[in-house]
Amino acid sequence: MPDIEIIKTEDQLDEFRELYFNSLSETQELYIELLINPEEELDITSPKRYLIRNKQVDIGYCIVSNVNIILEFFLIDEYIPICEDIFKIILKKLIISKAYCKSFDHLFLKCCITYHKSIKLYGVLFRDMINRAIKLPHPDLRSRLGEIQDFSEISLFKEGVFENDGELRKYLYSKKLFVFLIHNEITGYGIFSRTIKNRPDFDIGMAVHPKFRKKGYGSYIINNIKNFCLKNNWRPTCGCIIDNIGSRRTLEKAGFISKHNLLEIHF
């Protein structure tokens, strides 16, 4: 067994993370990315980053939240045959309580399963889509980019999409939010955000004003944002927590297909 060291670092690990992203069969999940690189508007403590080292050579890395949840684990190919042994060292040294693992992150999942005590489904990840005809829910419905003047109205139904008012303002200022209106009344909004810098994947989402829910607005809005991304040669992706049946059905009605989950794994 090599002499493995786990060394805390202030480095952002960009080069290693680029190798990690290239190793995945699917794109990163924005929820996880925001835990790793939280925006200023979010009340999230930055995680701890660690280099995995053998004989003064960096062979991989891991990222752990401030409450000891391991979020990413990566090794170069040469050390994959002993990945479980290295992962066991990490679990013990860093006192890891659990992991958030994407089901398509095969190396990380393999190691998590080896030492798990329990596994539960945490989220549904949508990375595939089919064409679906979506009916216009109202003949007068139109859309436009959101403006800061829309803040007060949107903030009334921001829960489940935005953590706080600051995050909502950022989406409005950066022109990453469309509002959908009947005359001048906002029925809902759709958002889009690049998951990883310089990559074509965009996480999308939506919310519908309570007055207009269960009338087809949600699937229409998410389909509209999906098509907006496709027209810009971006790849739309999305996800929801496992028990949000309404959001899942809305995304599926808009043509999204889930073959993957986000797993919560306890050790």
Secondary structure, 3 states (H helix, E strand, C coil): CCCEEEEEECCCCHHHHHHHHHHCCCCCCHHHHHHHCCCCCCCCCCCEEEEEEECCEEEEEEEECCCCEEEEEEECHHHHHHHHHHHHHHHHHCCCCEEEEECCCHHHHHHHHHHCCEEEEEEEEEEEECCCCCCCCCCCEEEEECCHHHHHHHHCCCCCCCCCHHHHHHHHHCCCEEEEEECCEEEEEEEEEECCCCCCEEEEEEEECHHHCCCCHHHHHHHHHHHHHHHCCCEEEEEEECCCHHHHHHHHHCCEEEEEEEEEEEC
